[in-house]
Amino acid sequence: MTESGNAAVYFVDRHVAEGHAGAIAFREATGDQRELSYGDLASQSGCVATALGRAGITRESRALMLVLDQVEFPSIFWGCLKAGVVPVPLNTLLATPVYEAILNDSRATCLFVSAELWPVVQPAAAASSHLTRIVVIGGTAPEGTQGYGDFVDGCGPAETIDASADDVAFWLYSSGSTGQPKGVRHVHGALRATSDTYGAQVLGIEESDVIFSAAKLFFAYGMGNGMTFPMSVGATAILFNGRPTPDDVTGILAAQKPTIFCGVPTLYAAMVAYLGKAGKPDISLRRCISAGEALPAEVGRKWSEIWGTDILDGVGSTEMLHIFLSNAPGDVTYGTSGRAVPGYDVRLVDENGEEVGDDGGIGELLVRGASAADGYWNQRGKSRITFEGEWTRTGDKYERASEGRFVYCGRTDDMFKVSGIWLSPFEVEQALASHPAVLEAAVVAACDDEGLEKPKAYIVLQDGGDPAGLADELKEYVKGQIGKWKYPRWINFVGDLPKTATGKIQRFKLRDSE
């Protein structure tokens, strides 16, 4: 009999069968710092599977997970996979109308929710005609819901159901950086595909590692970092259910002493500024990675100076589940997204779908690999546009540089022409961010008096600095860095920039504000 393709067999049950039940899989960074061993995870996820069956939640039903990064998250996620129920982890920072739209779109029959998040989802849950069971984690279960303890009470572990590697295992809703979220369907085999490629061959995670991902489990990048990668080798992941501020993250690094840290460019930039004043904890990080948005070169260099450890910047997507283009240990060039991760193929195409030349050409990045999604739920038109046979359109514009490296230029809808030449907002943003007074920058197109598009910049200063006289200085600085025609014609100083939960700047909101 062939081994089941159910991902829970490989990531959960295997560790018990191989005698590693006592190893710690997850540890919470705050509160009582609860721990979950691999044996506990196998047992508790099995109990969740039994409880789902007892509650009448049948195979292929959707179970929404509005759950913070806490030890119940992996128990519920893997318990759903063991039962054949499809878990749908949700962004914990959305508004009530978005949750209502997702509930209606997914037609989920079950909702798991952390007690802290119940007030925002309660009106949406009340309006749902599909939900038959609401399970609240922590606190006292409100009327019409069931506490998590009661839900699993008296349930022994269930057998993990047999499944094909091509069966849909879970959904993720896209971050919605350019609109409403879309349900992205992923198969069982995709989870191991990412751990066998990026996890093993770029991150190089080992059983002895302790990994802390500031990026949360509810989206693709965080799920790999904080759950499937450590579980692929029996390592330990640190879970933090709060907002990852520089102060809190530095405290966790000092207390938990991880060997691998996973962040996003926004956090790295803020931490570079913070650590320059507070000093770094006395720990050794052997690996740091970044994704979500391209990492400014200056941030990478400053981080490396502080820690003596490079940031491996890469690019991934919800549709591809994790990183497919990345810098690698001993092969880092800041300002680039590196090369294709082993197991993936990438290519650039122009507006007509034709291949872009080897060096210096700019085109949309397409990627091919085993972790590609099975498509969007209820979005056939968008599925046909994004998934072209074996190839997935990323919506990112890239330039192919020397030695097979790729340089990020922006989203396809962020690029614009100045004086008839394509301009990359990200190139201007990097130049601005390299100025010592600038913390963050975002650049969009705006029209001058003649109706021609020119760059406009939104700037967040270091420590809320004084913008007096800086606008003209920054314009001249950009001219000297990247070219006279690329400088921003207008500069607005702002307190912060609109971002998704994954740290991506939402430039469309800045364009809409014009």
Secondary structure, 3 states (H helix, E strand, C coil): CCCCCCHHHHHHHHHHHCCCCCCEEEEECCCCCCEEEHHHHHHHHHHHHHHHHHCCCCCCCEEEEECCCCCHHHHHHHHHHHHCCEEEECCCCCCHHHHHHHHHHHCCCEEEEEHHHHHHHHHHHHHCCCCCEEEEECCCCCCCCEEHHHHHCCCCCCCCCCCCCCCEEEEEECCCCCCCCCEEEEEHHHHHHHHHHHHHHHHCCCCCCEEEECCCCCCHHHHHHHHHHHHHHCCEEEECCCCCCHHHHHHHHHHHCCCEEEECHHHHHHHHHHHHHHCCCCCCCCEEEECCCCCCHHHHHHHHHHHCCCEEEEEECCCCCCEEEECECCECCCCCCCEECCCCEEEEECCCCCECCCCCCEEEEEEECCCCCCEECCCHHHHHHHEECCEEEEEEEEEECHHHCEEEEEECCCCEEECCEEECHHHHHHHHHCCCCEEEEEEEEEECCCCCEEEEEEEEEHHHCCCCCHHHHHHHHHHHHHCHHHCCCEEEECCCCCECCCCCECHHHHHHCC
